[in-house]
Amino acid sequence: MRRIFGFILIILSIPMALYVGVWFCFIGGIVDIINAIKITPVPALEIAIGITKVFGSSIAGVVSFWLMLIPGWGLLSGDKIRIKTTRKFL
């Protein structure tokens, strides 16, 4: 069951990274900038947040990709890592 869940996490890491990086940050940042410009007294903070989302979209996509890929790898290779312990009784 762990291997199936790990494989699902690895498969879902690509669409999640695309959603966070492209749709949420890049396109969402552009929409935020356009909506902020439409307001009569132009709010500088909203424009700055939109610009930050656009420039940080690649970092957000990569981070969300690795945050799903690393646990998936861990679940797939969880059976291979063993730590040998020795018990000494007094």
C-alpha positions, 0 to 999 in steps of 0.5 A, spaced: 500 500 500 505 504 501 508 503 494 502 505 491 501 511 495 508 513 493 507 512 486 501 516 486 505 522 490 510 522 484 505 522 479 501 527 482 507 532 483 508 534 476 500 537 475 501 540 482 507 544 480 504 546 474 498 548 478 502 552 483 507 555 479 503 557 472 496 558 474 496 560 482 502 564 481 504 566 474 497 567 471 494 569 478 499 574 479 498 578 472 490 578 474 492 581 481 496 586 477 491 588 472 485 588 478 489 593 482 491 597 476 483 598 475 482 601 482 482 609 482 487 610 487 492 605 485 494 600 491 502 599 491 501 593 496 497 589 491 501 591 485 507 589 489 504 582 491 502 581 484 509 582 481 512 578 487 507 572 485 509 573 478 517 573 479 516 567 484 512 563 480 518 558 478 520 557 485 513 556 488 513 550 482 519 547 484 518 547 491 511 544 490 514 539 486 519 537 491 515 537 497 510 531 493 516 528 490 521 526 496 515 523 500 513 519 494 520 516 493 521 515 501 515 511 501 517 507 495 524 506 498 522 505 505 523 497 505 530 498 503 533 502 508 535 498 514 538 500 521 542 494 524 542 495 532 545 490 537 542 489 544 547 488 549 544 485 556 547 486 562 
